[in-house]
Amino acid sequence: MRTLDQELRYQKLELVSSRSLQVPSPLASWKTRLNQVCQGLLQVFTISNEPRIWTRTSKDGQTSWHIYDPVNQRRLTLMSEEEVRVWLDTRHNR
């Protein structure tokens, strides 16, 4: 059984929505913003040793993957999902 944090990470890494290719409506934009705020609050009030992973898309459409590892208090920025997967698979060996 996955925790909420693991489920959110899974959705970010595994699911690609066709809606991301469409121009968001104001309501969809508002829902997205509210979701981001709720996730942020959840992270603030939840203590976990699991790494936090999120994506950012630049104005030119380039997606970057950001990781915060609370165990090592380390931040990483990677440029592909594959790099994130490799990092997740090898992080315990470091």
Number of C-alpha atoms within 10 A of each C-alpha: 5 8 8 10 18 15 12 16 16 13 12 15 17 10 9 10 10 7 8 8 8 8 9 12 9 9 9 11 12 12 12 13 12 12 12 12 12 12 13 12 11 13 13 10 8 10 9 13 10 12 18 17 21 14 17 11 10 9 7 6 8 10 15 15 18 16 18 16 16 14 10 9 8 10 13 12 15 15 13 13 16 11 13 19 12 10 14 12 10 10 10 7 5 4
